[in-house]
Amino acid sequence: MDYIAQAMASGQIAGDQTFSRKCQALLQQTLGVIKALVTTSCTHALEMAALLLEIQPGDEVVVPSFTFVSTANAFALRGARIVFADVRPDTLNLDESRLEALITPRTKAIVVVHYAGVGCEMDPILAIAARHGVPVIEDNAHGLFGKYKGRWLASFGCLATQSFHETKNVTCGEGGALLINDSRYIERAEIVREKGTNRSRFFRGQVDKYTWVDVGSSYVMSDVLAAFLYAQLETWTSIQAKRRQIWELYQAGLAGWANEHGVRLPIVPPHCEQAFHMFYLLLPSLAARGALINHLKERHILAVFHYLPLHLSEYSRRWGGKLGDCPVTEEASDRLLRLPFYNTLDEPNQARVIEAIREFPL
Ligand SMILES: Cc1ncc(COP(=O)(O)O)c(C=O)c1O
């Protein structure tokens, strides 16, 4: 509230002012990315990535089917054909062992999602991408402050995107960021974000007037939201510590029960430091999941599932998507249940959730 009041009192309520710059500097310094630009959403950061890679109609972009719509839609919006990749049964991340078979001469990008904040197998993915000369983009909406083999998620792809939507660990309600690891994209990213103008150069005094120089849109975050976001980013270590505690309590409270009843808990490979974004159960069947949701609802506990496989969506079916294309995704989509997980979840309430699950007759 203090920072928001400061932004308002200073009159800096449009974008690219003090608090936006503070957020960007913190992201750059912490993650070691060469440029961070805060945006109106992760969806918009992904749209910027598609514009920066000059995705054209007829291009192909490889995207996991088990993800949020925006990971694919940002590229479909530019006319790309989305080629859906299935995910690994353990982490539910893009299955790198099936990636190469999806690449054709028309492939212009590979988008990975670090599902639930657990890193994808970036070494083989980057090696395959390099062999074919295809850029990799990280949709890191879940993975802020996670690591793969000791390196921050979002530092692997030429571009990476963050979400600060209210459902994320660090939030400002609605917001995002584009992170850039290849300096060739910086200048054009500033232009694309500022409606296709060189306004950023004008603000820095590098040109005496600003004008229309390229295509772009309005992707700049308001500094009022950046003020909100900065307060969150400043305390990221305590946010992550709290979420770690919640995650570990679920793990400790449910491991025995899950083992006994054929329920799978999240798997985090030893070389991944996860971002503690989510805790989920993989129930034995769709029917068991439905019954558990109802059992929890009766106890006033809201548990939700996601994602509907993108290759089976109404949009993708028009392009030939069909049952059986991504079998691991289809199964996870039927069986996965997310447990209540938010920064202010206290121990008594979490204990109530765990107890309710353990009482569920499987
Ligand atoms: C994997 C993934 N990508 C992209 C998004 C879109 O984020 P935003 O709401 O900031 O546009 C989400 C949102 O939940 C997401 O989970």
The ligand as an SDF file (V2000), in Angstrom:
LIG
                    3D

 16 16  0  0  0  0  0  0  0  0999 V2000
    1.8400  -21.8950  -18.1800 C   0  0  0  0  0  0  0  0  0  0  0  0
    1.1340  -20.5740  -18.2860 C   0  0  0  0  0  0  0  0  0  0  0  0
    1.4440  -19.7340  -19.2870 N   0  0  0  0  0  0  0  0  0  0  0  0
    0.8450  -18.5460  -19.4320 C   0  0  0  0  0  0  0  0  0  0  0  0
   -0.1130  -18.1150  -18.5510 C   0  0  0  0  0  0  0  0  0  0  0  0
   -0.7740  -16.7890  -18.7690 C   0  0  0  0  0  0  0  0  0  0  0  0
   -0.4430  -15.8840  -17.7710 O   0  0  0  0  0  0  0  0  0  0  0  0
   -1.1630  -14.4590  -17.6620 P   0  0  0  0  0  0  0  0  0  0  0  0
   -2.4540  -14.6700  -16.9560 O   0  0  0  0  0  0  0  0  0  0  0  0
   -0.1970  -13.6190  -16.8690 O   0  0  0  0  0  0  0  0  0  0  0  0
   -1.3370  -13.9330  -19.0470 O   0  0  0  0  0  0  0  0  0  0  0  0
   -0.4840  -18.9410  -17.4820 C   0  0  0  0  0  0  0  0  0  0  0  0
   -1.5250  -18.4990  -16.5350 C   0  0  0  0  0  0  0  0  0  0  0  0
   -1.9550  -19.1470  -15.6510 O   0  0  0  0  0  0  0  0  0  0  0  0
    0.1560  -20.2130  -17.3490 C   0  0  0  0  0  0  0  0  0  0  0  0
   -0.1700  -21.0520  -16.3460 O   0  0  0  0  0  0  0  0  0  0  0  0
  1  2  1  0
  2  3  1  0
  2 15  2  0
  3  4  2  0
  4  5  1  0
  5  6  1  0
  5 12  2  0
  6  7  1  0
  7  8  1  0
  8  9  2  0
  8 10  1  0
  8 11  1  0
 12 13  1  0
 12 15  1  0
 13 14  2  0
 15 16  1  0
M  END
$$$$
